[in-house]
């Protein structure tokens, strides 16, 4: 008897199963500075698949994301699979996984760019369900309406900007 976990590596075979686009790039949030704030130039990401030496796609996402309001959200929707973020955020919140973008380190996630659009992919849930050793399990009590831990929500624009739009907030809560 035991607890078993099946993990898929986010590598060439994963990318090739999910897209056949020539422009595909898989970015791994490798450093503790992949905030997507206006100051984020993309250099904290590692390109795991494809080619983007200048992080041009990430810089475009940062620019569009930080300019997003309810009135101009269609620009973000063109560039970002919003539902992939909302679903991942909901899972992340329920799992209490704050060794992630939602926590103080803004890492442990992937962005898959393909056909001109980003998808968000959560990764590394080993500190979930009260296992985040920096807080002795207190992160499990995070409010779902402000799903960040040990960081101001304004420092996580991917969460703040989306949840500020009522339609997205409702979808997130449904997930």
Residue pairs with C-beta under 8 A, 6 or more apart in sequence:
8 14
10 26
10 28
10 48
10 110
10 121
10 123
11 48
11 49
12 49
14 26
15 24
15 26
15 49
15 50
15 112
18 112
18 114
19 112
19 114
19 115
21 114
21 115
23 50
23 113
23 114
23 115
23 116
24 49
24 50
24 112
24 113
24 114
25 47
25 49
25 50
25 51
25 52
25 57
25 112
25 113
25 114
26 47
26 48
26 49
26 50
26 110
26 111
26 112
26 113
27 42
27 45
27 46
27 47
27 48
27 52
27 55
27 57
27 58
27 110
27 111
27 112
27 113
28 45
28 46
28 47
28 48
28 110
28 123
29 44
29 45
29 101
29 106
29 107
29 108
29 109
29 110
29 111
30 44
30 45
30 46
30 107
31 44
31 45
31 107
32 44
32 105
32 106
32 107
33 40
33 44
33 106
33 107
34 40
34 44
34 45
34 101
34 106
34 107
34 109
35 106
35 155
35 156
35 157
36 61
36 62
36 65
36 66
36 106
36 156
36 157
36 158
37 62
37 66
37 155
37 157
38 62
38 63
38 66
40 58
40 62
41 55
41 58
41 59
41 62
42 54
42 55
42 56
42 57
42 58
42 59
42 62
43 55
44 107
45 55
45 58
45 111
47 53
48 110
50 113
52 58
52 113
57 113
57 118
58 111
60 79
61 79
61 80
61 111
61 118
64 75
64 76
64 79
64 80
65 76
65 80
65 157
65 158
65 161
66 157
66 161
67 75
68 75
68 76
68 161
68 165
69 164
69 165
70 164
70 165
70 166
73 165
73 168
76 82
76 161
78 116
78 117
79 116
79 117
79 118
80 117
80 118
80 120
81 117
81 118
81 119
81 120
82 162
82 168
83 171
84 119
84 120
84 121
85 120
85 158
85 162
86 162
86 168
86 171
86 172
86 175
87 175
88 109
88 120
88 121
88 122
89 102
89 147
89 159
89 162
89 172
89 175
90 172
90 175
91 122
91 175
92 100
92 101
92 102
92 122
92 147
93 102
93 142
93 144
93 147
95 125
95 128
95 129
96 128
96 129
96 130
96 132
96 139
96 140
96 142
97 103
97 122
97 125
97 127
97 128
97 132
98 104
98 127
98 132
98 135
98 139
98 142
98 148
98 149
98 150
99 105
99 107
99 108
99 124
99 126
99 127
99 132
100 107
100 108
100 109
100 122
100 124
101 107
101 108
101 109
101 156
101 158
101 159
102 147
102 148
102 149
102 156
102 159
103 132
103 139
103 148
103 149
103 150
103 151
104 149
104 150
104 151
106 151
106 155
106 156
108 122
108 123
108 124
109 120
109 121
109 122
109 123
110 120
110 121
110 123
111 118
111 119
111 120
111 121
112 118
112 119
112 121
120 158
127 133
129 140
130 137
130 139
130 140
131 137
132 139
132 149
134 150
135 149
135 150
139 149
139 150
142 148
142 149
144 173
145 163
146 153
147 159
147 163
148 155
148 156
148 159
153 159
153 160
153 163
154 160
162 168
162 169
162 172
163 169
163 172
